[in-house]
């Protein structure tokens, strides 16, 4: 793992979304399909305006049935929350700011896939995150080339 590089960051927004209607609500907000349903499923997508303009990007992670994390690397939490709350009309959905609770580590380079071992967790595969306690690991190429 000597060629692995690590970068620690704090996402701009982490919202916990929960409620009876949360899956249907988030499915309607994200540009990508949240299926298949399963704890640990990670979906990257865009939140678009009615005219198709990108308003935010986010990873949506299903923690358990009826509970998700919406993680945006770039969109400030107040903007993301306001954007989502604007569309909660008669839905049983609540949003809670969890941004200060979370930080992230991006690993890239030869052997990066083994970096999960440092956290004593299984390596994530495909769209399925690896979880150990509050630690969540998932694969993404959204952080730049080689990640």
Protein Blocks (a to p, Z undefined) as FASTA:
>chain_A
ZZpccdddddfbdcddedjklmmmmmmmpmbdfbdcdehiacddddddfkopafbdcddd
dfbghiacdddfklcfklmmmmmmmmmmkbccddddfklmpccdddedehklmmmmmnop
acdehjbccdehjbccdddfkloghZZ
